[in-house]
Amino acid sequence: MKREEVWFLFNFLNVRSGEMKFTYFGIGAYPAEYNRRIHGPYDPARFYGKPDTPFGQVKIGELPAWLSRRSINPVAMSRAVSRGYWRWFHKYVAVRYGTAAPYVQFAVGLSALFYCINYKSIRLHNQAKYH
């Protein structure tokens, strides 16, 4: 295996500061676009890449081009899910005066998940009279 391939698989970050942090495929590392001097403290709910048109403002004809600009690798997808989680967490859980909203959202989401899982057996329970 070539040295470049090994470097891609296992790389060490923050060597300048003396701290060597082991990462595998970029998992657990800051995004490449993040710069502490420009952006300040790292916020996991913020996207540090080049800004693009929001999905709500994309026209139907521009949708294929907009989708082709999205990254489909697993690390980018996991970062997108993580950003969504952190935005939800900051909006509903980590607030000064919390409400029951995160618990209700969790219960409704769990109910929907189990409904989808058990749909095959639930759909057979017809409400019909037998004559």
Secondary structure by P-SEA (a helix, b strand, c coil): ccaaaaaaacccccccccbbbbbccccccccccccccccccccccccccccccccccccccaaaaaaaaccccaaaaaaaaaaaaaaaaaaccccccccaaaaaaaaaaaaaaaaaaaaaaaaaccccccc
